[in-house]
């Protein structure tokens, strides 16, 4: 007796089979979880929440399936914190936007315990300024966190970043070099962003960082944080974050906290009455030629200040 299945699936609904045929025709790189998410958005009954079942049906239909290769090193060590904001992590994910394929980078602050995305920023490259803007945005939205896990990128190892985190009293933990398993959670987030959002930016008409950042945070807040996560037992990151977050969080003095994002530099004014800071020349008011002054830099917006006649 031939027991082979003659149809795509005995479990999945016909409407869902039609949907994955249609979506794979238009978007061949759409993943199995992405197809299931689109079906839920369109209120199409699936018939089974098992990704394996959907994968097998797609295989029988000869639809294109792309799967990431597993890492070759099987010696993996995972760490997981119990409560939100005990450990957060971040890294940059590069992508192209618009018809000109403009280079952009997105950075997301991810909570380790709940997979909750705290905030996201978009810039032209991975810089210390972009990194610290992300940190400040996370503070404003959800308060202080206890530890930050990053890699050895120049944005995370710069003197300004080290100094500011020392002022904040937050350990800046740098992961082991060439050990991607230690950043599995943030890499999984990047994979979801590429599949659901970033590859769609290729057709964007407005490739400004402000516009792309607005779309990134909208996606994180309304799609990613509200989607069931397999690692959370089917709960959403937002649900887990709100359930586990401590109710008696201490109040934050944001005015005092903002001052810690200013760094000072000692400079001597040249005979041409200017100073060089970060590769740029700035002209000083008359009377400062030859004097040593203290330049204060606001690392969040790149502005420079100095005290003149009692005023900054």
C-alpha positions as CSV (number, residue, x, y, z in Angstrom):
1,X,0.0,0.0,0.0
2,X,1.4,3.4,-1.0
3,X,1.2,5.5,2.3
4,X,2.8,8.6,0.9
5,X,0.9,11.8,1.3
6,X,-0.7,12.8,-2.0
7,X,-1.5,16.4,-0.9
8,X,0.7,19.1,0.5
9,X,-0.6,18.5,4.1
10,X,-3.3,16.7,5.9
11,X,-3.2,19.2,8.7
12,X,-2.8,22.6,7.2
13,X,-5.8,24.5,5.9
14,X,-6.3,25.0,2.1
15,X,-6.4,28.8,2.5
16,X,-3.0,28.7,4.2
17,X,-1.6,26.5,1.5
18,X,-2.8,29.0,-1.1
19,X,-1.2,31.8,1.0
20,X,2.2,30.3,1.1
21,X,2.1,29.6,-2.6
22,X,1.2,33.2,-3.3
23,X,3.7,34.7,-0.8
24,X,6.6,32.5,-2.0
25,X,5.9,33.5,-5.6
26,X,6.3,37.2,-4.7
27,X,8.9,36.9,-1.9
28,X,11.0,33.8,-2.2
29,X,13.2,34.6,0.8
30,X,10.3,34.8,3.2
31,X,10.9,32.4,6.1
32,X,8.5,29.8,7.5
33,X,7.8,31.9,10.7
34,X,7.3,35.0,8.5
35,X,4.7,33.2,6.4
36,X,2.9,32.1,9.6
37,X,3.0,35.7,10.9
38,X,1.5,37.0,7.6
39,X,-1.2,34.4,7.8
40,X,-2.1,35.6,11.3
41,X,-2.2,39.2,10.2
42,X,-4.6,38.3,7.4
43,X,-6.7,36.2,9.7
44,X,-6.0,33.1,7.6
45,X,-6.5,29.8,9.6
46,X,-3.2,27.8,9.5
47,X,-4.3,24.5,11.0
48,X,-1.1,23.9,13.0
49,X,1.4,26.1,14.8
50,X,4.2,23.7,14.1
51,X,6.9,25.2,11.9
52,X,8.1,21.7,11.0
53,X,4.6,20.9,9.6
54,X,4.6,24.1,7.5
55,X,8.2,23.4,6.4
56,X,7.3,19.9,5.2
57,X,4.3,21.3,3.3
58,X,6.5,23.9,1.6
59,X,9.0,21.1,0.7
60,X,6.3,19.0,-0.9
61,X,5.1,22.0,-2.9
62,X,8.7,22.5,-4.2
63,X,8.7,26.0,-2.8
64,X,12.1,27.7,-2.3
65,X,13.4,27.3,1.3
66,X,16.4,29.0,2.7
67,X,17.9,27.9,6.0
68,X,20.9,29.3,7.8
69,X,23.8,26.9,8.4
70,X,24.4,25.9,12.0
71,X,27.8,27.0,13.5
72,X,30.6,24.5,13.1
73,X,31.7,24.8,16.7
74,X,29.3,22.9,19.0
75,X,31.0,24.0,22.2
76,X,28.4,26.6,23.2
77,X,28.0,28.4,26.5
78,X,24.8,30.3,27.1
79,X,24.0,32.7,29.9
80,X,20.6,34.0,30.8
81,X,19.5,36.5,33.4
82,X,16.3,36.1,35.3
83,X,14.9,39.6,35.5
84,X,14.6,42.4,32.9
85,X,17.3,45.1,32.7
86,X,19.9,43.0,34.6
87,X,21.8,42.5,31.3
88,X,21.2,44.1,27.9
89,X,23.1,43.7,24.7
90,X,23.6,45.5,21.4
91,X,25.5,45.2,18.1
92,X,25.2,46.7,14.6
93,X,23.5,45.1,11.6
94,X,24.4,46.6,8.2
95,X,21.9,46.9,5.3
96,X,21.2,48.8,2.1
97,X,18.4,51.2,1.5
98,X,16.7,52.8,-1.5
99,X,17.4,52.6,-5.2
100,X,21.0,53.9,-4.7
101,X,21.6,51.0,-2.2
102,X,22.8,53.5,0.4
103,X,24.8,52.0,3.3
104,X,23.1,52.2,6.7
105,X,23.5,50.4,10.0
106,X,20.9,49.7,12.7
107,X,21.6,49.1,16.4
108,X,19.0,47.7,18.8
109,X,19.2,47.5,22.6
110,X,18.0,44.0,23.5
111,X,17.1,42.8,27.0
112,X,18.7,39.4,27.7
113,X,16.1,38.0,30.1
114,X,13.0,38.7,28.0
115,X,14.2,39.3,24.4
116,X,12.5,42.7,24.7
117,X,13.8,45.3,22.3
118,X,14.2,48.5,24.4
119,X,15.1,50.9,21.5
120,X,16.7,51.2,18.1
121,X,18.7,53.7,16.2
122,X,19.9,54.0,12.5
123,X,23.0,55.7,11.3
124,X,25.5,55.8,8.5
125,X,28.1,53.7,10.3
126,X,28.9,52.1,13.7
127,X,30.1,55.1,15.7
128,X,30.4,55.9,19.4
129,X,28.0,58.7,19.1
130,X,25.3,56.4,17.5
131,X,26.0,53.8,20.3
132,X,25.6,56.3,23.1
133,X,22.4,57.8,21.5
134,X,21.0,54.3,21.7
135,X,22.0,54.0,25.4
136,X,20.3,57.3,26.2
137,X,17.2,56.4,24.3
138,X,17.0,53.1,26.3
139,X,17.4,55.1,29.6
140,X,14.7,57.5,28.7
141,X,12.2,54.8,27.7
142,X,12.8,52.1,30.3
143,X,15.2,53.4,33.0
144,X,18.7,52.3,33.9
145,X,20.1,48.7,33.4
146,X,22.8,46.9,35.3
147,X,25.1,45.5,32.6
148,X,25.8,45.9,28.9
149,X,27.2,43.1,26.7
150,X,28.9,44.2,23.4
151,X,31.7,43.0,21.1
152,X,35.1,44.6,20.4
153,X,33.9,47.0,17.7
154,X,35.5,50.5,17.7
155,X,32.2,52.1,18.8
156,X,32.2,50.1,22.0
157,X,35.9,50.3,22.9
158,X,36.5,54.0,22.4
159,X,37.7,56.3,25.1
160,X,34.5,58.2,25.3
161,X,32.4,55.1,25.7
162,X,34.6,53.7,28.4
163,X,34.7,57.0,30.3
164,X,30.9,57.5,30.2
165,X,30.1,54.0,31.3
166,X,32.6,54.4,34.2
167,X,30.7,57.5,35.2
168,X,27.4,55.7,34.9
169,X,28.7,52.8,37.1
170,X,27.5,50.3,34.5
171,X,29.9,47.5,33.6
172,X,30.7,47.4,29.8
173,X,31.2,43.7,29.1
174,X,33.1,42.9,25.9
175,X,32.5,39.4,24.6
176,X,35.2,37.0,23.6
177,X,36.7,37.6,20.1
178,X,35.6,35.1,17.4
179,X,32.9,33.5,19.6
180,X,29.6,34.2,17.9
181,X,27.7,31.7,20.2
182,X,28.1,34.3,23.0
183,X,26.0,36.8,20.9
184,X,23.3,34.3,19.8
185,X,20.4,36.3,21.1
186,X,21.3,39.6,19.4
187,X,22.3,37.7,16.2
188,X,18.8,36.0,16.2
189,X,17.2,39.4,16.5
190,X,19.3,40.6,13.5
191,X,18.1,37.6,11.5
192,X,14.5,38.5,12.3
193,X,15.0,42.1,11.3
194,X,16.6,41.2,8.0
195,X,13.7,38.8,7.2
196,X,10.8,41.1,8.3
197,X,12.1,44.7,7.9
198,X,15.5,45.5,6.6
199,X,15.3,43.8,3.2
200,X,12.2,45.8,2.5
201,X,14.2,49.0,2.8
202,X,15.7,48.3,-0.6
203,X,12.5,49.9,-2.1
204,X,12.4,52.8,0.3
205,X,12.1,56.3,-1.3
206,X,13.2,58.1,1.8
207,X,16.6,56.7,3.0
208,X,17.3,59.4,5.7
209,X,18.4,58.0,9.0
210,X,15.5,59.7,10.8
211,X,12.9,58.1,8.6
212,X,14.5,54.6,8.7
213,X,14.9,54.9,12.5
214,X,11.2,55.8,12.9
215,X,10.2,52.7,10.9
216,X,12.7,50.5,12.9
217,X,11.2,51.5,16.3
218,X,7.7,51.1,15.0
219,X,8.5,47.6,13.9
220,X,10.2,46.8,17.2
221,X,7.3,48.1,19.3
222,X,4.3,46.9,17.3
223,X,5.6,43.7,15.6
224,X,8.7,42.2,17.2
225,X,7.9,42.9,20.9
226,X,4.3,41.7,20.4
227,X,5.1,38.5,18.5
228,X,5.3,35.1,20.3
229,X,8.8,34.0,20.8
230,X,9.8,30.3,20.8
231,X,12.5,30.8,23.4
232,X,9.9,32.3,25.8
233,X,7.6,29.3,25.5
234,X,5.2,31.1,23.2
235,X,5.0,34.3,25.2
236,X,5.7,37.7,23.6
237,X,8.8,39.7,24.7
238,X,6.5,42.5,25.9
239,X,4.4,40.2,28.0
240,X,7.5,38.6,29.6
241,X,9.1,42.0,30.2
242,X,6.0,43.5,31.9
243,X,5.4,40.4,34.0
244,X,9.0,40.1,35.3
245,X,10.0,43.8,35.6
246,X,10.4,44.9,39.2
247,X,7.5,47.2,40.2
248,X,9.5,49.3,42.7
249,X,12.1,50.6,40.2
250,X,14.1,53.6,41.6
251,X,13.4,57.0,40.3
252,X,16.1,58.3,37.8
253,X,17.4,61.9,38.0
254,X,17.6,62.4,34.2
255,X,19.1,65.9,34.5
256,X,22.1,64.6,36.4
257,X,22.3,61.5,34.2
258,X,22.4,63.7,31.1
259,X,25.5,65.6,32.4
260,X,27.4,62.3,32.4
261,X,27.3,62.3,28.6
262,X,29.6,65.4,28.4
263,X,33.3,64.8,28.2
264,X,36.0,67.5,28.5
265,X,39.3,67.9,26.5
266,X,42.2,70.2,27.2
267,X,43.4,72.2,24.2
268,X,45.8,75.0,23.5
269,X,44.7,77.7,21.2
270,X,47.1,78.2,18.3
271,X,48.6,81.4,17.0
272,X,46.0,81.5,14.3
273,X,43.4,81.6,17.2
274,X,41.8,78.2,16.5
275,X,41.8,74.7,18.1
276,X,41.7,71.3,16.5
277,X,39.1,68.8,18.0
278,X,38.3,65.4,16.5
279,X,40.0,66.4,13.2
280,X,38.1,69.7,12.8
281,X,39.4,73.3,13.3
282,X,37.2,75.6,15.4
283,X,37.8,79.4,15.5
284,X,38.0,80.9,19.0
285,X,36.9,84.4,20.0
286,X,39.5,87.1,20.1
287,X,41.9,87.1,23.0
288,X,42.4,83.3,23.4
289,X,45.5,83.0,21.3
290,X,48.1,80.9,23.1
291,X,45.8,80.1,26.1
292,X,45.0,76.6,27.3
293,X,41.2,76.0,27.5
294,X,38.8,73.2,28.4
295,X,36.5,72.1,25.6
296,X,33.4,70.2,26.6
297,X,31.8,67.8,24.1
298,X,28.2,66.6,24.1
299,X,28.7,63.1,22.7
300,X,24.9,62.7,22.0
301,X,24.7,65.5,19.5
302,X,28.3,66.3,18.6
303,X,28.2,69.9,19.9
304,X,31.2,71.5,21.6
305,X,31.3,74.1,24.4
306,X,33.7,76.1,26.4
307,X,33.4,78.6,29.3
308,X,33.5,82.2,28.0
309,X,32.9,85.1,30.5
310,X,31.2,82.8,32.9
311,X,28.8,81.2,30.4
312,X,29.1,77.9,28.6
